[in-house]
Amino acid sequence: MPSTRTPGITVNAASHRTIDKGHRGVRIFARLGPVTEEEAQHRLSAEMYRVEWELQRKAIFRPRFADGATRYLQESRDRSCGPFSIVRRAHTATRTGVHGLRACRQ
């Protein structure tokens, strides 16, 4: 594919433009189709701005309690005695009676 005057933008034989560029360690890829060079440059600059914004947002990110709780629940999902199995067993007990409960052994 021949390249254009902007690094990261290429054009194929059917005059369809493609963005394929790495910016600050993040790959930007988009098939734009039959657009002008200026439109492709505008899209590339918008994507580069989005990458910059996301990297800056991650740099100042401060975890909240909800983030930690979500991570804990995701990690404990596979455990046999995690919160999901306890909730599932409690739900079963309310539907079948107390005799449906089993002890949690680790």
C-alpha positions in Angstrom: 0.0 0.0 0.0 1.4 3.4 -0.9 1.7 5.8 2.0 0.4 9.4 2.0 2.1 12.5 3.2 1.0 11.7 6.8 2.9 8.9 8.5 0.4 6.2 9.6 -2.1 6.7 6.8 -2.0 4.5 3.8 -4.1 4.2 0.7 -4.9 1.1 -1.3 -5.6 0.5 -5.0 -9.3 1.3 -4.6 -8.4 4.7 -3.0 -9.5 3.6 0.5 -7.5 5.0 3.3 -6.4 3.1 6.4 -4.9 4.4 9.6 -2.3 2.1 11.2 -0.1 3.9 13.6 1.4 3.3 17.0 1.2 6.3 19.4 2.8 6.2 22.8 2.6 2.4 22.9 -1.1 2.2 21.8 -2.0 0.9 18.3 -4.4 3.0 16.4 -6.1 1.2 13.5 -9.1 2.2 11.5 -10.3 1.5 8.0 -11.7 4.8 6.7 -12.8 3.9 3.2 -12.9 6.4 0.4 -12.2 9.7 2.3 -10.0 12.6 1.6 -6.5 13.1 3.0 -7.7 15.9 5.2 -10.5 13.8 6.7 -8.1 11.0 7.4 -5.7 13.4 9.1 -8.5 14.8 11.2 -9.6 11.3 12.3 -5.9 10.4 13.1 -5.5 13.5 15.2 -8.8 12.8 17.0 -7.6 9.2 17.8 -4.2 10.5 19.0 -6.0 13.0 21.2 -8.2 10.2 22.6 -5.1 8.1 23.4 -3.4 11.0 25.1 -6.6 11.7 27.2 -6.9 8.1 28.3 -3.2 7.9 29.2 -3.5 11.0 31.3 -6.7 9.8 32.9 -5.0 6.6 33.9 -2.0 8.5 35.3 -4.2 10.4 37.8 -6.6 7.5 38.5 -7.2 6.9 42.2 -9.0 3.7 43.0 -12.2 4.0 44.9 -13.8 1.5 47.3 -16.2 0.4 44.5 -13.2 -0.5 42.3 -11.7 -2.6 45.0 -15.0 -4.3 45.8 -15.5 -5.1 42.1 -12.0 -6.6 41.8 -12.5 -8.7 45.0 -15.8 -10.1 43.6 -14.2 -10.9 40.3 -11.3 -12.6 41.9 -13.4 -14.6 44.3 -15.9 -15.7 41.7 -14.0 -18.9 41.1 -13.5 -19.8 44.7 -15.8 -22.5 46.1 -16.5 -20.4 49.3 -16.5 -16.9 47.7 -19.3 -14.4 48.0 -21.1 -15.7 45.0 -21.3 -19.2 46.3 -22.5 -17.9 49.7 -25.2 -15.8 48.0 -26.1 -18.6 45.8 -26.4 -21.0 48.7 -28.4 -18.5 50.8 -30.8 -18.0 47.8 -31.2 -21.8 47.5 -31.9 -22.0 51.3 -34.7 -19.4 51.0 -36.3 -21.4 48.2 -35.8 -24.9 49.6 -35.6 -24.4 53.3 -32.7 -24.5 55.8 -32.0 -28.2 55.0 -30.7 -27.1 51.6 -27.6 -25.5 53.1 -24.3 -27.2 53.2 -21.2 -26.2 55.3 -18.5 -24.4 53.4 -15.2 -26.3 53.7 -11.9 -24.9 52.7 
